[in-house]
Amino acid sequence: MPPVSPLAPASFPDLPEIAGVRFATAQAGVRYKGRTDVMLAEIAEGAAIAGVFTTSATRSAPVLDCQAKLAAGGDGRAALLVNSGNSNAFTGRAGEGSVAALSTAVAERLGLDAGRVFTSSTGVIGEPLPHERIVAKIDELADGLAPGGLPAAARAIMTTDTFPKGASAEVEVDGKIVRIAGIAKGSGMIAPDMATMLVYLFTDARIEQPALQALLKAQTDLTFNCITVDSDTSTSDTLLMAATGASDADVTDSVAFTEALHNVMLDLAQQVVRDGEGATKFVEVRVTGARSDADARKVALAIANSPLVKTAIVGEDPNWGRVVMAVGKSGAEADRDRLSIRFGDVLVAENGWRAPGYTEAAGADYMKQAELVVSVDLGLAGGMATVWTCDLTHGYISINADYRS
C-alpha cells in the first residue's frame, strides 16, 4: 500500500448504522492479494434507489447495467455488489456476461430479483473480470451481512486510495432523527462528469424515487461535479443512494435534509481530492464576477486542471501568470483590465496588472501552506463557481506509470 496522503483526515469517522441496510466484505483475489476487495450491501424492502453515473462514451458494463435497471423502475429488496481491482470496462460481451453472472448469483442467494442487483467495478480497464472468484464468495458475503459493516465496505472498494473515505450526518425532520452515511473511493482519473470514483450513500429517510433522483442529481452538480484531480473522467463513475424509509420521516421538501446530504457529499468529494494521487496540496479555486455561473465554472476548471498551475502549486511558486493564462484559455468571457487575482488574502493582481502592494515574498510565503485558496474576480457580472483540486507531483507519475505492474 502507498503511504497515506498527507492531506488525509486524522481518522476514519464513526458512521451510524442505517436501519434497513446490511453490509459484508470478502477477499476474492480479483487483483489484490491479502486484502478485502468485494463488498455486498443488502437493502430492505421499500427502499428508494437513485443513481448518477459517468457520461463517458466508453462507460463500463456495470454502469450500463445499473442505468438500465434504474430506468426500468421496480421496487422490492435490493443489493449492491462492488469489486475493486478490475473495472470490467472495455470488455465487450464478456463484461456483460460477468454482470449477469454476478447479478444472478446474488439474486439467487438473497432471494430477490436480479433486476434489483446493482453491480459496480473499479480498477484496471480492458481486462476480463474474473467474476468466478467473486461468485465463489457470495455465500460468505451473504452469511456475513451485518448493520455495522459500512467502515469495512469503505476499505474493500479502495484501489490506489491511501485511506478509506466516509462521512455521515444526523438531522431532525418533523421531530424524527434521520441518519445519512456514505462511503467513497477515488484517487486518480478524477474529473467527474455526471472519478475512478465510486460513491454509495445510505439514509433511513422516506422519499419517493423520482424525488430522490432529482435531489441526488442536483447535489452531485454542487459536489462531485466540482472536483478534479487530473481532468480525466472515468469509465466507471457510479454514485448510488438508497433511502430505506425506516425512520418514517418524509424528507421530500426538507431543507434540513437537503443541507445535511449536501454536507455529506461535499465531505466525501473533498476527501477524494485530498487523496489525489501524489497530492501534497489541497486547493480551492473560487471564481466570481463572471458573466454567468457557467462561465465561472469554465474558468475555475481551466485553472484547476492546468498542469502549469498545478506544478507551480507543488513548487510553492506564486506564478500568477499561469492563472492569467488559464483564464484566457477557458473559453469564458473575460476582460484583462477588470481581472483581479488573490492567493488567500494576498491581492496579487488587479486592473490588468500586478497589484501595487503585492510582493513576491508575500505570495511565496502563502504558497507554503498545505491548503490554498486561489480567487479570481472577472469583474463582469454576478456569475460564480467554486471547484476543488490538488497539486500535480512526481508521485502522480510514479503511481500511474506503475499502475499495472
N, C-alpha and C positions, 0 to 999 in steps of 0.2 A: 504494500500500500504506500502511496506517496505521502510525504509529510503533510500534516493538517495545515490548511491555509492560515496565514497569519491574521486574516480578516474573519475567521470563524467565530461564532458565538462562544462564550465561555463554557457552556454546557448545553446538552440537549434538554429541551423544555419538558416539564411534566404535562403530558397530554391526557385529557379526561377521556374516560370511556364513553362511547356514544351508543346509547341504547338502540338495539336493532342491528348492530354490526359486530361481526367477529372476524378475527384475523389469525393467520398461521403463516409460517415461513419454513423453507426447507433448503437443503443443499442438493441441487440436481446436477451440478457439474456441467452446466451449459457451456461455460467457458472458464470460469474461475474454479480453483480448487481450494478446499478448506474454508469456504465461506458460504453463507446463505445467498441464494441467487433467484429464488422464486418466492412470491408471496400470494396468498389467496385471501380474499375478503368475501364473506357471506353476508348478504344484505336481506333483512327480514321482509316479509310480506307487507305490501302497502307503501313501499318507498317510491319516491320520485327520483329519477336519474336523468342528469343532463350532462352534456359534454361539449367541449370546444377542441378543435383539432388543427393540426398544421394545414396550411393551404398549399403545401408543396405539390407540384405536379407529379412527383415520384414518391408519394407517400406510401407507407408500408401496408402490407396485408392486414395487420391488426387494426390500423387506423381505418382503412376502408370498411372492414367488417363492423367496427364499432359505429361508424357513421350510418351504415345500412341498418343496423339493429335499432339505433335510436330513431331513425326516420320511420321505421316500421311501427313504432309505438309498442304498446303492450304493457302489461303490469304483472305483478306477482313477485315472488322471491327472485333475487339476482345474485350474481357473483362476479368478482373481478379477479383475474389471474394475470400476474405480471412477472416477467422474467428479465433479468439483466444478462449482459454478455453477448447477446445476439439480437439485432433489431428486426429480423425477419422482414427486411426491406430489400427490394430489387431481387426477389427470389421467385417471381413468376407463379406458375401453378403450384409449385412445391410450397410456397408460402401460404397460399390459400388452403392447401391440404393440411398444413400444420395448424392453422387457426381452427379448422373444422375438427381436427383430431382432439385438440385441447378443449374446445368448447363442449364436444360430445363427452369426453371423459369426465369433466367437471359436472356437467348436467346429470349424467347417469349416477355419479357418486353422491351428489347432493339432492337428487330427486327434483330437479327443476328443468325448465325449458331451455334448450341450447340457445335459443334466441335471446335469453336473458343472461348469457355468459359473455362478459366483455374482456377481451384479452389485450394486453399491451406487451411490447417487446422493445428493449433498448440495448444498443451495443453496436457491434460491427455490422456494416451494410454489405449485402451481396453474398453472404454465406448462408446456406440452408440451415434452418433452425433444427437442431437435434431434438425434436419435440418428444421423442420417445423417452428421453431422460426425465422430462417433466411429467409425462403421463405416469411414469413409474413412481412418482412421488405424490400422486393425487390422494391416495388413501392416507398417507402420512399427514398430508396437509389437512384433509377433512377431519381426521382424528384430533388434530392439534388446535382446531379453531377455538379461540377464546377472546373475550371482550377486550382484554388488555394488551393485545398483540400489536398495536399500531407502531410503537417505537421500533420493534424488531422488523416490521414491514419496511420502515424507512431505511433501514440498513440493507435489506435484501435487494432493493431496487437500485442501489448505487452502481456506477461504472467507474469513471475516473474521478468521481466525487471524493473529496478528502474528509467530509463529515456528513452525517445524516441530517436531513432538514425537516423540522417540524414546527408547527405553530398552532395556537388554539385561542379561543375566546369564549367567554360566557356573557350572556346578555339577558335581561329580563324583558319579557314581552307579555303584556296583559297579566302580570302577576305570576308568570311561569318562567323558570330558568331554562334557557335554550343554550345548548353547547355546540360549538363548532371545533373541529380538529382537522388538521391536514398535514400531509407529507409531500415532499417533492424530491426529485433528483434532477441534477443538471450541473454542468461544469464547463463543457465546451460545446461547440455547434449551437450557440445560443443567440438567436435573433428571432424570437417568436413572431409568427405572422398568423395569428388566429382571430429546452431549445435544444446534445439531445436532451429533451426535457419531458418529464412525466410529473403530473400533479394529481393527487387524489384528496378530495375534500369530503368530509362526513359531518352531518348535523342531525340532531333529533328534532329539528323544526318540522312543521307541517306546511307544505306548499305544493300546489299543483305543478305538474311537469312543465307546461308551457311557461308559467311564471318563473320557475326555477331556471329554465333555459335562458330566458331573456335577462334575468338578473346575472347569471354566470357570464354571459357574453359581455354585458356592459362592464362588469368588474374586471374581466380579463383585459379589456381595452385600456383600463386605467392602471393595470398592474403588470401582468406578464407580457403584455404587448408594449411595455415601456422599458424593457431591459434589453441589453445587448452585451455580449462578451466579445464576439468575433465577427458579427454581421452575417453569420451562416445560419439559415433556417433548416432545421432537421426534417428528415422524412418521417419522424416518429412522434412528434409533439402531440401529447394527449393530456387533456385535463378533464377528469370525470368527477362529478359531485353527486352524492346520494343524500337525500333528505328522508329520514325514516318516519318522521311524524310521531315518534314515541313520546315526545314532550307534550303533544296535543296543543302546541302553541302555533297559531296561524301567523306566519311572518310575511304574508303576501304583500302587505303595504307597510311593513315595519321599517322605519328609518333606522332605528337602533340596530336591527339585524343586518341591514344593508351595510351600515358602518362597520359592524363587527366583522362581517365577511370580507369587506374591503381590507381591513387591517390584517386579517389572517393571510389573505392572498398577497398583499404587498410585502408582508414579513417574509413569506416564502420566496417571492420573486427576488427580493433583495439578498436573501441568503444564497440564491443561485449565483448572483453576481459576485458575492463575497467569496464564492468557491470557484470563480472563473479560473480556468487552467493557468497556473503560474501567477495568479494575481497577487499584487502587494499593495495596491491602492484601490479604494472604493470611491467612485466618482459620481456625483450628482450633477447633471447638466440642466440648467434652468434657462429657458428662452422666453422672453416677454416682448411685448411691443410689436408683435408680428401682425401682418395684415389679416391673418386668420389663425385659428388653432392648428389647422392642417399645415400651414406654412411654418408655424413654430415647431411642430413635430419634425418636419423635414430638416430644419436647421439643427435641432437637438440631436437627431440621429446622425446627421452628417458629421457633427463634432464627435459624438460618442463612438462612431465607427471608424474614424480616421486613424490609420496606423501611425501617421506622423504625430497627431495629438497624443495618442496613447503611449508612444515611445518617449515623447517629451515628458509625459507624466511619470513614467517609470524612472527616467533620468533626472527627475526633480528639476527640470528646466522650464522656467516660466516663459516659454516661447509662444507668446500670444499671437504672433504672426500666423501660426498654424491654425489657430481658432478663426482668424480672419479668412484664411484660405478655405476652411470648411464651410463657413457661412456662404462664401461666394459660390462654391460648387454645388450647394444644396438644391438649387432649383427654385428656392423661395424668393419672393421679392425682398430686396434689401437695398439700402441706401448707405453708401460708405460714410457720408458725413453726418448720419444720425446714429451710427452704431456706437454702442458702449460695451465694454468687457470688464468683468470683475473676476478675480480669483479670491473666493471667500469675500471678505470685506475690503479687499485691496482693489481700488479703482485703477485699472491697467490702461484702458484706452477709452476715449470719448471724442465725439465730433470728428471722426475720421482720422484721428491721430493719437499718439501716446498721450495719456493724461499728464498734465504739467507736474503734478505732485508725485508721480509714480517713480519708484526706484527699483532697479533690478534686484537689489538686496532684499527689499520687501517681498517681491514676488518669489524669489528663490527660497526665502525663509518659509513662506506659506506652503510651497510645494513639498516640503519635507514631511508634512502631515500624512497620516495613513488614510484619512477621509477628507476628500476635497469637494468643493463646490465651484463649478465654472458657470458663470452667469453671463448671458448676452441679452442686451435690450436692443431691438431693431429700431425703436423709435417711430414706428409707422402707425400702429393701431393697438387693439387690445388682445390680440391672439397670444396664447401662452401654452407651453408644454414643458414637462419635466421627464427626463429619462435617466436611467442609472446604468453605469458601465464600470469597467475596471481598466487597469493598465495592460500593456502588452509586453511581456517579458520573455527572456530566453526559455524560461520554464514552459511556456506555451508551446514553443517549437519542439522542445525535447519530448514533452508528453505526446504530442501528435505525430512526431516522427517515429516514435517507438510504439505507437498505439497497438499495432497488430503483431508486435514481436512476442 
